[in-house]
């Protein structure tokens, strides 16, 4: 009994530190990743149930799919995965996929395993980054919007910090339409091109089942690595939480980019749902919803 108690006293701080560090560094990816995944999925269903799958494929897919696949491909490089086949846009494929990236790696290499998480999340990470670049270099009236994006923060180590993300999204969502559809933007052709490109990218940030499988594989490797590091730290009586907190500062600065991508995706989803419901009511006298 004494031995079990000693083991528990050793494991308790290790498990707590592992959970704290994981939430601090990767909580932002899961929070926004799940929201962006659901919005992209619901938007896809809206098109399928109203004007058909092909409209989404050819109107937004030719642009959104390459960005999606590049998100996978680019993140293969820093984690040592070898890209064996890359198809940025193949809408005529027999299995219905619009594009794909095939890659190989050493299953015994922990760095390669961790890479699966980031490669799987690639469309959301890279897509959000591209959206930020579009705001910065393509949107005519972008000063206020960039300021809003850069002011967003994130903290997932406490319940209050987690709930605060919803509060930030709410306030950003209220300001967003006015900043985006400003008088200067509304009367500029660059703005409408920006809007089309942005919506095309946002609507294809959905993760496929193979993407999600890779995410979970990499996630287990990350948790195992954190656990081992904290076991070593506990055994030699030093804490690595301070170093992990410093890393989280770099990951959480992307909160503003993710917030913008989320609000843009929400705007596209709601507007598509409303407009295409009007279309289906006029043509088929039957409304629809995207949640089934």
N, C-alpha and C positions, 0 to 999 in steps of 0.2 A: 504493500500500500504506500509506503514511504517512497519507494522508487517511482511509482506512478505519479505521486505528488511532485516529485523533483522534476520529472519529465514535463509535467503540465506547467510548472513554474517557469521552465525554460521555454516551452513552446508558446505560452500565452503572449508575452511581448513580441515574439517573432511573428505570430499570426496577426496581431493587432497592427504592428508596423507594416507588414506586407499589405494588409488591406488599406491602410491609410496612404501609403506610398502609391499604390496602384490607382486609387481614386484621385489622388492629387495630380498624377501625370496623365492617366488615360481616361479619367471620368468625362472629360470634355468630348472625346471621340465617341463614346457611347451615347452620351446625352444628345448631341446633335446628329450623330450617325443614325440613331433610331428614328428621330423625327424626320430627317431628310429622306431616309429609306421609305418611310410610310407615305410621305407626301408624293414622292416620285411614283410609288406603286399606285396610289389612289388616282394620280393624274393619268397614268397609263390606262387604268380601268375606265376612266371617264371617256377617253378617246375610243376605246374598244367598244363600249356600250352605246356610243352615239353615232360616230361617223366612221368607225371601223379602224382596225389595227394598222392598215396600210397608210392611212393619213398620218398617223404619228410616226411611222417608220420613215416615210419619204419627206415629210415637211420639217420635222425636227431631228429625225434619226441620223441623217447624213452628216450633221454637225455635232450632235450630242454624243453619238456612239464613238467616234474617234477620240473625243476627249475622255470618255469613259475608259476606253481600252488603253489609251496612253497613260492614264492614272495607274493602271496595273503595271504596264511595261516599264515606266520610268522608275517605279519603286522596286522593281526586280534588281536594278543595277547596284544600289548601295548595300543590298543584303546578299549579294553574290549568287543570285538565282540566274540560271542560264535560260534565255528566251529561245525556245525551240521553234515556235511558230507564232506569227503575229498577223491578225486580220483586223484592220481598223474598221472596216465597214463591208459586210457581206450580207445584205438583206435577202438574198435569194437562197441562202443556205437551207438545207432540207429540214434541219431540226428547229428552225425558227429563230435561232440566235442572229443578232445583227453584227456581231464581231466577237473576237475572243483572243486571249493570250495564253499560250501554252508555255510552261516553264518547268525546269527541272532543278533539283537541289539535293544536297546531302542531308538525309533525314537524321543523321547522327550529329549534325552541326547545329548547336543551339542558336547561333546567329541566323542561320538559314531558317530555322523554325520560327524564330521571332519575326523574321521578315514576312512570313505568311500573313500575320496580322495586318501589317501596313500595306502589303500588296493587295489583300482583300479589301481593305478600306480605301484603296487608291482612288477610285472614282469620286468619292466624297472629298478626300483630301485635295487631290489635284483639281477637281471641278471647282471647289470653293476658292482655291488659289487663282484659277483662271478668271473667275467672276470678279475677284478683287482687282486683278490687273485691268479688266474691262472697265471697272468703275474709274480707276486711276488714269487710264490713258485714252479712253474712248468716250466717256460721258462728259458732255460739254460743261454742265453745271454740277461739279462734283465736290466742291470744298466742304459744304455742310454734311454731305453724306459720308465723305471720308472721315470727317471729324467724329461723326456718330459711330462709325465702324471701329475707329481706333480707340474710342472711349470704353468699349465693352470689355468687361473682365470676367473671370471665372474662378470659382472655388467650390470643389466638390468633396471637400473633406469634412464638411458639416452639413447637417440637415438644412440649416438656415441658408448656407451657401448654395445648396442644390435648389431650394425653392426660389432663391433670388434670381436664378437664371431665367425662370419663367416670368418674373417681374421685369427683368431687363428686356426680355423678348417682347413683352406686352408694350412697354414704353417705346421701344425701338419700332415696333410694328405700327404704333399710332403716328410716329413722326415720319416713317418711311415713305408713305405715298406722297406726302407734300414735298419732301425733299427730292424724290425721284421725278415726279411729274411737275416740276417747276416750270415757270413760264418760259425760261430760256431753253430747257430741255424739250419741252413740248413742241416748240417751233423749230427744232433742229432735226435734220434728216439723220445725223449721226446718232441721235438718241433712239430713234426707231430701229435703226440697225443694231444698236447696242441692246435694245430690249429683245429683239428677235434672237440674237445670238445667245444672250443670257438665259432666256426662257428655254431655248433648245438644249443648252447644257444642263440647266436645272432639272429638266424633265427626264434626263437620262442618267441621273446620279443614283438610281435604284441599284441595289446590289442583288446579283443573281444567286441562286442556291449554291453554286460552286464558290462564289465570292465569300458567302457567309461561312461555308465549310472551312475555307482558308483562314478566315478571321478567328474562328474558334480554335483551330489548331495552333495558330500563333499565340493566342491568348493564354493557352495552357503553358506554353513555353515561357512566356513573360512572367506569369505567376510563379512558376517553378524557379526561375532565375532570381526573382525578388526574395523568394522563400530561402533559397540557399545563401544569398548575400546576407540576409538578416540573421540566419543561423550562425554564420561565421562572426558577424558583428556581436551577437549576444554571447558567443563563446569567448570572445576576446575582449568583451566589455567596452565596445565602442558602438556608437549609433551612426547609421548611415542616413537617417531621416533628413538631416540638414542638407545633405548632398542631393537627395531626391527632391526636396522642396525647391532647390535652385533649378533643377531640371524642369519642374512643373511650371516655373515662370515662363519658360520658353514655349511650352506647349499651350499654355493658357492665353498667350497673346493672340492666338488664332480665334478666340471667342468672337471677336467682331466680324471676322470673315465668315465664320459659320453662321452667325446671327443673320448677316445679310443674305447668305444663301438660303437660309431657312425661311426668311420673310418673303424673298423673291419666289421660292418654291410654293409657299402658301398662297401668294397672290396669283400665281399661275394656276394653281389647283382650283381655287375658289372661282376665279373668272371663267376658267374653262367649264367648270361644273354648271355655273349659272347660264352662260351663253349656249352651251350645248344642250342643256335641259330645255331652254326656250326652243331650240331647233327641233328636238325630238317631240316636244309637245305639239308644235305646229305640223310636223310631218306625220308622226305616229300616234298623237294624242295620248302619249304615255311617258310620264317622267321616269327618272332612274336615279339610283344612288351608287356611289363607288365603293361601298364598304362590304361588298359580298362577292 
